[in-house]
Amino acid sequence: QYQLWALIDGKPKDLGVFDVNDEKVILKMSNTEKAEAFAITIEQKGGNPSPTLEKMQSMGKTRQSL
């Protein structure tokens, strides 16, 4: 599964998991207003409490952190 993360105050925050076969994905997220970046990793089914950095697929900084 893919897992979405927010980087807030330098620490990763789990935002939920989704499958590659999902046509439409809606993840209910808690407040990410202070997020410095977002990332997607591949994790075991159900997700992990912390990201597996070797399996990072994408990462992007937010406009406020540029």
Residue, then its C-alpha position, 0 to 999 in steps of 0.5 A: q500500500y501507499q502511505l501519505w505523510a506530512l512533514i510537520d516541525g521536521k517530523p513525519k505525520d501519518l495521513g493515511v494509506f491507499d491502494v494503487n488500484d483505487e480509482k478515486v482516493i479521499l483521505k480524511m486528514s487532520n490539520t496539515e496547515k503547518a506542513e512543510a512537505f508531503a511524501i508518499t511511501i510504499e509500506q506494508k498493508g495497513g501502513n507503518p507508524s514511521p515512513t520507510l525512506e528507502k521506499m519513498q516514491s514522491m516528496g514535495k515541499t509546500r509553498q510556505s516552506l520554499 
